[in-house]
Structure formats: C-alpha cells, structure tokens
C-alpha cells in the first residue's frame, strides 16, 4: 500500500471565490550576517534579510500564493524557513523543517518556498535548522481575512513582537548547554527582553479608537507576561484561531505563542502609558546579577507629555487561555482512535551530557529527511521503524482522532508545538499534579470542555500534564516538540507521519526540492577523508525520484539506491551528485 502525503482536493466553490481576488506575493530573501545592537548593550552579528534587521514581515490575504525565494549567504551555516502555524495542507514539503521535510539549504544555495495560504491569523516565520532562529532569523507573518468576523470592531491593526535576546551566538551557546560541564541542564539565560526587536518603543495612537493588536512571542526561551498600564483588552484570536471576545488585563505568552487582542484607547489624552513585557524568571535555573527581565514600550497619546514609569504590580495574574471558546463552536472531538502518551524527562546520557527525552527517547535528526523516506518507501512507509528509532515516529491513519497525553516529569514549564495542526486543548493540570489519570475523566472528577480552546502551542506546568486532541486530516510528516530552543537542541522532539493512500494525495513535489541538498548529505566530509563510491558499490536500484509523472518539464532526475557499504561519497566541490544513499 503506497503512502502519499498531500491532498489536493480543493473545493471548487472555494477556488472560484478566491480566484478573482487572490494574488501572488513574492519575497526575494537573501540571508546574511549584519551587526546590530538591539538592547543598546552589545553589538553582535545577527542574521539579516537583504542586509536589514529586524526582518520584514510577510503579509498576505487568505487565498494568496506566497513565494519566498531564499538564498543562503551565511557562509558557514545551512538554513531554512518554517512558516510557524501554517498547516501547509497539500504542501508538506514547504514546512521548512531541516532534516524532516527538506534538507537544510547549504551556504551559497537557494530554495523556493511556494504555497497557498488558506488560514487567516497571526503567525511568524523562522529558521528551523540547528537552533538558528535566536540569532535573528525570525519575523512576523500576517494573513488578513476578508471575512474576519470581528472586522467591524476595530479601526486599525498593529503588530508587536516580543523576544528574548542573547549577546552570544547560538552555536557556542548550544555546545556549552549540551556539554558534560553542564550536567544539570541549566539553560543559557538571555541578557535582555525586546519588543519589535528594540527597547523603549513608542507606539503613537489616537484617542477613542480600537486597535487590533497582534502580539507574537518570537523568543528562544523566555515566556513573557504582557499588559498595558491603565488598559484592558479583549482576546479574539490565539495562534491563528478566532475565539469569542474575552476581556483580560494581562496575558502570558510562551515562546512561539500569539494573541490577537482588541485594544480600545481612552478618550482623554492627558497621559501616556507603559506597555510592559516581563520575562518569566521561573524558567531560569539561575538569575544572573543585574538581569532586567522587563522590557518597556509606550502607548503615546501625546508626544509632548513625558513617558511614564511603569506602575508597580503585586503579582502576575495572567488570563487562563484554557477558558477561551472558539468562534466556530467546534465540538470536542470524539473518543480517540489512538492515544499517544509522552513522558517528559530531562536527564543525562551515559557520558554526563544533558539531554531531553520523550518516554525514554531523545530525538536525533535523520540523515535523510523523513518526508523523503516516506515518499520513497512504498508500502513500508507505514512502518514507523523505517524512520529510525530516534525520530520517535508514530504513523497515523487518515482522519483518525489522536489524543496526546503529555506528562511533564520535570520541574520546569514547557510550551509544546504541533506542526500541521491546531489542536484542541482539552485539559491542563495545575503544577505538581503528576501524571494524567484517565480514570479522572471516566469517573467524572474531571469534566472535559465541550468546545475546547484550539491553538498550536500549549504550556504544560511543572510536574503537571496536558491533554490535546487533533484529527489526522493533513497528510504529511509533522514534528511535535517543545518550543524552548534549548530543548529542541537536546532532543525534546517526536514525529507524526500522517498517511493517505488515495491516489489524489500524491504530492507534486518540485524537483527543485531535491536538486541541491544531497551535496550536503553526501559530502559532509573533507575529500581527502572520503573514498569515492561508484555505482558498483550500490547496485540495488530502489527508486527514481521524483517519479516521472511528478517531474516538471526541464527538471532533472536523480536516482535513489541502497548502498551495500557505509563508505561516504566523495564529491568534487562543484559537482551535483545524483546518488542518494539511504
């Protein structure tokens, strides 16, 4: 039974409705190094786009095609772009996850991301290779909705990003974090918090207006409490999903979470107000001397008036996002067909290095992207073992209901993200509640919501648990992972492979996906250390990839073989290898 990984059945009604207004939004991006000093304390190299940083926003309307031509000019690092929160239904190969849905883009090479957006909301884009995005490769992605149910409630839109900031670059920090000299697994603490990649930002507003404020936490590590002195707001969106308007005074955003809120300004203009972000210091094992966890910006009613000192608060009391109700009223999914239980443990390997584990497995990225393995393995693609034990893969049948039970056996907080879906968040315990007991639902001591909140990143509390449900209706290979970047690097990642066996699910995977990456896969050793392998070493033909019917005109073909040797290929620097070792 062959496995295919995308469904291209698009409603003709939807197609006709969007055909007239849809546009193609093209972004030509060159990723390269620039020097910046966003907190005013330390200048350092950051990853810019076209010589600029902060990075430009990607902006589109529902139904638009987005084309991002990305050239890697970083010199010594590979890269990619993941469009966080977009389902990529039918375009799993555009998810931008290095070693999962594509090979990382080597220095000097280019890659084109090309997909149609059918989800409104507040998203962001970032590198998904080797812990890279905290070095600067991240920016907003905003999808406007012609049918926004709350469009009549606001006058203007504003985008506000939150982030943490490190003075040192990620490769060195990651090496130190994973070292045997850090056996407790203490994560590096950021030196600063930022808003819109700066501090002391002034947002000039008009009195008596309502603003749709899109807030994105692009942090590597730190969650932030967010509030505006003297103001409340109404939550209408989380992670791209509309929810019933709900008033709040303060919200809590983990790394990668987004909120859309309605902020109505005062009629009086006799004062300006502080906009506050405060990093959650509970996440930090040790708080460095002199750390300022806060970042202050200003809501400016009158630029002639002074900027205020932030008001003191006695305690943090953010709104509980589990109380939100989706606008579309989606009911709780039925009892699951599959329950995946994941126990989170932070522990050490035998050599003393600290790593993270899902149920005893720490993730190791495969040498061949999991999507390529799925698409070239025929009937074996439904066998989870072919993806490698340390990809921690679960194969899901099309349209089955999946429940993730996540038991946090760690004294820290974790934000968990699922690619390709927004899940129903059906249960979150208080901290120190221990592992989830299914009997608590059966005996009625825990009552599940009938219309649960949906989002793509959910916080689990220390030594607590969360339960999520989603329907496996998006064929592809999708990661589930903690969105604290240090924990991704230490292996708190697993893989869902969603199958679809109908012929209509065959993806049209452009061969441009496959023309450059194998130089990196096969030629990672120096030529002097790499014996040459010829076809006589790999005589057993497996697959032509892409299949002939999937090739675009004028595109090249390469061949996939199973080698009978573990010797690495030797490739001249300028060559384009045509053999992939599996």
C-alpha positions in Angstrom: 0.0 0.0 0.0 1.7 3.2 -1.2 1.9 6.2 1.1 1.1 9.7 -0.3 1.4 12.8 1.8 -0.8 15.5 0.5 -4.4 16.0 -0.6 -5.0 18.3 -3.5 -8.8 18.0 -3.4 -9.8 21.7 -3.2 -13.4 22.8 -3.1 -14.3 24.2 -6.5 -16.5 26.7 -4.7 -13.6 28.0 -2.6 -11.4 28.0 -5.6 -13.8 30.1 -7.7 -14.4 32.5 -4.8 -10.7 33.2 -4.3 -9.5 33.1 -7.9 -10.7 36.6 -8.6 -9.0 38.3 -5.7 -6.1 36.0 -4.9 -2.6 37.4 -5.6 0.9 36.0 -5.7 3.1 37.6 -3.0 6.8 37.2 -3.9 9.6 37.8 -1.4 13.2 37.6 -2.5 15.2 37.0 0.6 19.0 36.7 0.9 20.0 35.6 4.4 23.3 37.1 5.5 25.2 38.5 8.5 24.8 42.0 9.7 25.8 43.7 13.0 23.2 45.0 15.4 22.8 46.2 19.0 19.1 45.9 19.8 19.4 46.3 23.6 22.0 49.0 23.4 24.4 46.9 25.4 26.3 44.8 23.0 26.8 44.8 19.2 26.9 41.3 17.6 26.4 39.6 14.3 22.8 38.7 13.6 21.1 37.1 10.6 19.5 39.7 8.4 17.5 39.6 5.2 18.8 41.6 2.3 21.2 43.4 4.6 18.5 44.5 7.0 17.4 43.6 10.5 14.8 43.5 12.1 13.4 41.3 9.3 10.5 42.3 7.1 7.0 40.9 7.7 5.5 38.5 5.3 1.9 39.8 4.6 -0.8 38.1 2.6 -4.5 37.7 2.3 -6.4 34.4 2.7 -6.2 32.7 -0.7 -2.9 34.3 -1.8 0.0 32.4 -3.1 3.2 33.2 -1.2 6.6 32.7 -2.9 9.7 33.1 -0.9 13.0 32.8 -2.8 15.6 32.2 -0.1 19.3 32.5 -0.8 21.7 31.3 1.9 24.6 33.8 2.1 25.5 32.9 5.6 28.9 31.5 4.6 29.3 28.7 7.2 25.7 27.7 8.2 22.9 25.9 6.4 19.4 27.3 6.9 15.6 27.0 6.2 12.4 28.9 6.8 9.5 27.4 8.7 6.2 29.2 8.5 5.0 28.7 12.0 1.3 27.8 12.4 0.5 27.4 8.8 -1.0 23.9 8.2 0.6 23.6 4.7 -2.2 21.2 3.8 -1.1 19.7 0.5 2.3 21.3 0.7 4.1 19.5 3.5 7.4 19.9 1.6 7.1 23.6 2.2 7.0 23.3 6.0 10.7 24.3 6.1 11.9 21.9 8.8 15.5 20.9 8.1 16.0 17.1 8.1 12.3 16.5 8.3 10.6 18.0 5.3 13.6 19.2 3.4 17.4 19.1 3.5 18.8 22.3 5.1 19.8 24.9 2.4 23.6 24.9 2.2 25.7 28.1 2.0 25.6 29.5 -1.4 22.4 27.7 -2.4 18.8 28.8 -2.9 15.4 27.4 -2.3 12.0 28.5 -3.3 9.0 28.1 -0.9 5.8 28.3 -2.8 2.4 27.7 -1.2 -1.2 29.0 -1.0 -2.5 30.3 2.4 -6.0 29.3 3.4 -5.7 30.3 7.1 -6.2 33.8 8.5 -4.4 34.9 11.5 -1.2 35.9 13.3 1.8 33.8 12.6 5.6 34.1 12.2 8.4 32.6 10.2 11.8 31.4 11.5 14.7 29.1 10.7 14.2 25.5 11.7 17.8 24.4 11.5 20.3 23.9 14.3 18.9 26.3 16.8 19.4 29.2 14.4 16.5 31.5 14.7 17.5 33.2 18.0 20.4 34.6 16.1 17.9 36.8 14.3 16.2 34.7 11.5 12.6 35.3 12.6 9.9 37.7 11.7 6.1 38.2 11.6 3.8 36.5 9.1 0.3 38.1 9.0 -2.6 36.7 7.0 -5.5 39.1 6.6 -9.0 37.8 6.4 -11.7 39.3 4.1 -14.3 37.5 6.2 -12.9 38.4 9.6 -15.9 38.1 12.0 -14.6 40.9 14.1 -13.6 43.3 11.4 -16.3 45.8 12.4 -14.9 46.0 15.9 -11.6 47.7 15.2 -10.2 50.6 13.2 -6.5 49.7 12.7 -4.1 46.9 13.1 -0.7 46.9 14.9 1.9 44.1 15.1 4.0 43.8 18.3 6.7 41.2 18.7 8.2 40.0 21.9 11.6 38.2 22.2 14.5 37.4 24.4 18.0 38.4 23.4 21.4 36.8 23.8 24.7 38.6 23.4 26.4 35.4 22.2 25.7 33.4 19.1 23.8 30.1 19.2 26.5 27.6 18.1 28.7 28.3 21.1 25.8 28.5 23.5 24.3 25.2 22.3 27.7 23.5 22.6 28.1 24.8 26.2 24.5 23.9 27.1 24.8 20.3 25.9 28.3 19.8 27.4 29.2 17.4 30.1 30.3 20.5 32.1 26.6 21.4 32.4 25.1 18.2 33.9 22.1 20.0 35.5 20.9 21.2 32.1 20.7 24.8 33.1 19.6 26.7 30.0 21.5 29.9 29.0 19.7 32.9 30.3 19.0 35.8 27.9 20.6 39.2 28.5 17.5 41.2 27.6 13.9 41.3 26.5 12.8 43.1 23.4 9.7 44.5 21.8 9.8 44.8 18.0 13.5 43.9 18.3 14.2 47.0 20.3 13.6 48.7 23.7 11.7 51.9 24.7 9.5 51.6 21.6 6.9 54.3 21.2 3.5 53.4 19.7 1.6 56.6 18.8 -2.1 56.0 18.9 -5.3 58.1 18.6 -7.9 58.5 21.3 -11.2 56.7 21.2 -10.1 54.2 18.6 -9.9 50.4 18.7 -6.8 48.6 17.5 -6.4 45.0 16.6 -3.1 44.3 18.3 -1.3 41.2 17.0 1.3 40.0 19.6 3.9 37.4 18.8 6.5 35.9 21.1 9.5 35.0 18.9 11.6 34.0 21.9 14.1 31.2 22.1 13.4 30.5 25.7 11.6 33.1 27.8 7.8 33.3 28.1 6.6 36.9 28.8 3.8 38.4 30.9 2.2 41.2 28.8 0.0 44.1 29.9 -0.7 47.8 29.3 -0.9 50.1 32.3 -4.4 51.6 32.6 -6.0 49.5 29.9 -7.7 46.2 29.4 -8.2 44.3 26.1 -10.4 41.7 24.5 -8.8 38.5 23.2 -10.3 37.5 19.8 -7.5 35.2 18.4 -4.9 32.8 19.6 -2.4 31.1 17.3 -4.5 31.9 14.2 -7.8 30.6 15.6 -10.7 33.1 16.3 -12.2 32.8 19.7 -15.1 34.5 21.4 -14.1 38.0 22.6 -12.9 37.7 26.2 -11.7 40.5 28.4 -8.3 40.3 30.0 -5.9 42.6 31.9 -2.7 40.5 31.4 -1.7 37.6 29.2 1.1 35.1 29.3 2.8 34.2 26.0 5.2 31.2 25.9 7.8 31.1 23.2 6.0 30.8 19.8 2.5 31.7 21.1 0.5 34.5 19.5 -2.5 36.5 20.7 -4.8 38.9 18.8 -6.4 41.4 21.1 -8.7 44.4 20.7 -7.4 47.5 22.5 -9.7 50.5 22.8 -7.8 53.7 23.6 -9.1 56.3 26.1 -10.9 59.4 25.0 -8.6 61.6 27.2 -5.1 62.4 26.0 -3.7 63.7 29.3 -1.2 60.9 29.9 0.9 58.2 28.2 1.0 54.7 29.4 3.7 51.9 29.7 3.4 48.7 27.6 5.0 46.0 29.7 6.7 42.7 28.9 8.3 40.7 31.7 10.2 37.5 31.2 9.1 34.6 33.4 12.0 34.2 35.7 10.6 30.9 36.9 12.1 29.4 33.7 15.7 30.3 34.7 17.7 28.0 36.8 19.9 30.8 38.0 19.1 34.5 37.6 22.3 36.5 36.7 23.2 39.5 38.8 21.9 42.7 37.2 19.4 41.0 34.8 16.5 43.2 33.9 13.6 40.8 33.0 11.4 43.6 31.8 11.0 45.5 28.5 9.1 48.7 28.5 7.4 50.4 25.5 4.9 53.2 25.5 1.4 53.9 24.3 1.7 57.5 23.3 -1.4 59.7 23.4 0.5 63.0 23.3 4.2 63.1 22.4 4.5 66.4 24.3 3.9 64.6 27.6 6.5 62.7 29.4 6.9 58.9 29.1 5.8 57.3 32.4 7.4 54.9 34.8 5.6 51.6 34.8 3.1 51.1 37.5 4.0 48.6 40.2 2.1 45.3 40.3 1.9 43.0 43.3 1.8 39.7 41.4 1.5 38.3 37.9 -2.1 37.1 37.3 -2.5 36.3 33.6 -5.7 35.2 31.9 -6.1 31.4 31.6 -6.2 30.6 27.9 -8.0 27.3 28.6 -11.2 29.3 29.3 -11.4 30.6 25.7 -14.1 29.3 23.3 -13.5 29.1 19.6 -15.8 31.3 17.5 -16.7 28.5 15.2 -18.0 26.5 18.1 -16.2 23.3 17.1 -17.3 20.5 19.4 -14.9 18.2 21.4 -13.6 15.5 19.1 -14.9 12.0 19.8 -13.0 9.5 21.9 -9.6 9.0 20.3 -8.7 6.2 17.9 -5.1 6.5 19.2 -3.7 7.7 22.5 0.0 8.8 22.4 1.4 9.1 25.9 4.6 11.1 26.2 6.6 11.4 29.5 8.9 14.4 29.6 12.2 13.8 31.3 15.3 15.9 31.4 18.3 13.6 32.1 21.8 12.8 31.2 23.4 10.5 28.7 26.0 7.9 29.9 28.8 10.5 29.3 27.1 13.0 31.6 25.8 15.3 28.8 22.3 16.6 29.5 19.5 15.7 27.0 15.8 15.7 26.9 13.6 12.6 26.5 10.0 11.8 25.4 9.3 8.5 27.1 12.9 7.5 27.1 13.8 8.6 23.6 15.8 11.6 22.7 15.4 12.8 19.1 18.2 12.6 16.7 17.6 14.2 13.3 17.8 11.7 10.4 20.4 11.8 7.7 17.7 11.6 5.1 14.6 13.9 5.7 11.7 11.9 7.0 9.4 13.1 4.2 11.8 11.8 1.6 11.9 8.4 3.4 8.1 8.3 3.4 7.8 9.2 -0.3 10.3 6.6 -1.4 9.4 3.6 0.7 6.2 2.4 -0.9 4.3 0.0 1.4 6.9 0.2 4.0 6.2 3.9 4.7 3.5 2.9 7.1 6.1 1.1 9.3 7.3 3.6 11.8 10.6 1.8 12.3 11.9 2.8 8.8 12.2 6.4 10.0 14.7 5.5 12.7 14.2 4.8 16.4 15.4 8.2 17.4 13.0 10.2 15.2 10.3 8.7 17.6 7.8 8.4 14.8 4.1 7.5 15.1 2.2 6.6 11.9 -1.3 7.9 11.9 -4.2 6.6 9.8 -6.0 9.2 7.7 -8.8 11.0 9.6 -8.3 9.2 12.9 -8.7 11.1 16.2 -5.4 11.3 18.0 -5.0 12.2 21.7 -1.7 13.4 23.1 -1.3 12.9 26.8 1.8 14.7 27.9 3.1 14.1 31.4 5.7 16.6 32.5 8.0 14.8 34.8 10.2 17.9 35.1 10.1 20.8 37.5 10.1 23.3 34.6 7.5 24.8 32.3 7.4 23.7 28.6 5.5 25.1 25.6 4.6 22.3 23.1 4.0 22.9 19.4 2.4 20.6 16.8 3.2 21.3 13.1 0.4 21.0 10.6 -2.5 21.4 13.1 -4.2 23.5 15.7 -5.1 21.0 18.4 -8.0 21.0 20.8 -6.6 21.8 24.3 -8.9 19.7 26.4 -7.1 19.5 29.8 -4.3 21.2 31.7 -3.5 20.4 35.3 -2.1 22.7 37.9 1.6 22.2 38.7 2.7 19.3 40.8 -0.5 17.3 39.8 1.6 14.4 38.5 0.8 12.2 35.5 -2.6 12.2 33.9 -5.1 9.6 35.2 -7.7 8.6 32.5 -9.9 7.4 35.3 -10.3 11.1 36.4 -12.3 11.6 33.2 -14.2 8.3 33.4 -15.4 8.8 36.9 -16.4 12.4 36.3 -13.9 14.1 38.6 -12.5 15.9 35.6 -15.0 17.3 33.1 -13.7 18.0 29.6 -14.9 21.2 27.8 -17.5 20.7 25.1 -16.0 23.4 22.9 -12.3 23.4 23.8 -9.8 26.1 23.0 -7.6 25.5 20.0 -4.1 26.6 19.3 -0.8 25.2 18.1 1.4 25.9 21.2 0.3 24.9 24.7 2.0 25.4 28.0 2.4 22.5 30.5 3.1 23.4 34.1 5.9 21.9 36.3 5.3 18.3 37.1 1.8 18.6 35.6 0.1 17.3 32.5 -1.8 18.4 29.4 -4.1 16.5 27.1 -4.7 17.5 23.4 -6.7 16.1 20.5 -6.5 16.6 16.8 -7.8 14.8 13.7 -5.2 13.4 11.4 -6.6 15.1 8.3 -3.4 16.6 6.9 -1.2 14.0 5.3 2.5 14.7 5.8 5.3 14.4 8.2 4.9 16.7 11.2 7.0 17.4 14.2 5.7 17.8 17.8 8.3 19.5 20.1 8.9 21.8 22.9 9.4 25.3 21.6 12.1 26.2 24.0 15.0 26.1 21.6 17.4 24.6 24.1 15.1 21.7 24.5 14.7 21.2 20.7 18.5 21.0 20.6 18.6 18.5 23.4 16.0 16.2 21.8 12.5 17.0 23.1 11.0 16.3 19.7 9.0 13.5 18.1 7.4 12.8 14.7 3.9 12.2 13.4 3.6 10.6 9.9 0.0 11.0 8.6 -0.8 8.6 5.9 -3.2 9.0 2.9 -3.4 6.1 0.5 -5.8 7.6 -2.1 -4.1 8.5 -5.5 -5.4 12.1 -5.2 -3.0 12.5 -2.3 0.2 12.2 -4.4 2.1 15.5 -3.9 3.5 17.4 -6.8 6.9 17.8 -5.2 9.1 20.1 -7.4 12.4 18.6 -8.2 14.0 21.9 -7.1 13.4 20.5 -3.6 15.8 17.8 -4.4 18.5 19.3 -6.7 20.9 20.8 -4.2 20.6 19.2 -0.8 22.5 16.0 -1.4 25.8 17.7 -1.7 25.4 18.4 2.0 24.1 14.9 2.8 26.7 13.0 1.0 29.7 15.3 1.0 30.0 16.4 4.6 33.5 15.0 5.0 36.6 16.5 3.5 37.5 15.0 0.1 40.8 13.6 1.5 38.8 11.6 4.0 36.1 10.4 1.6 36.7 7.3 -0.5 35.0 7.6 -3.9 31.9 5.4 -4.2 30.8 4.4 -7.7 27.6 2.7 -8.8 29.2 -0.7 -8.4 29.1 -0.1 -4.6 25.3 0.5 -4.8 24.0 -2.0 -7.4 20.5 -2.5 -6.0 18.1 0.0 -7.6 15.3 1.2 -5.4 13.5 4.2 -6.8 13.7 7.0 -9.4 12.9 10.2 -7.5 10.8 12.2 -8.4 8.6 9.7 -10.2 8.2 10.6 -13.9 4.6 11.8 -13.5 5.7 14.2 -10.8 8.6 15.9 -12.7 8.2 19.4 -14.0 9.4 20.0 -17.6 13.1 20.6 -17.9 13.8 19.5 -14.4 16.5 16.9 -13.7 16.1 13.5 -12.2 18.3 11.7 -9.7 18.3 8.1 -8.6 18.0 6.5 -5.1 20.0 3.4 -4.3 20.5 1.3 -1.3 24.3 1.1 -0.8 26.0 -2.1 0.4 28.6 -0.1 2.1 28.8 2.6 4.7 31.5 4.5 2.9 30.8 8.2 2.4 30.6 9.6 -1.1 33.4 11.8 -2.3 32.1 14.7 -4.4 34.1 17.4 -6.1 33.0 20.8 -4.7 31.3 21.9 -7.9 29.6 18.6 -8.7 25.9 17.9 -8.3 25.6 14.3 -7.0 22.8 12.2 -8.5 23.0 9.3 -6.0 21.3 9.3 -2.6 22.4 6.7 -0.1 19.6 5.6 2.2 
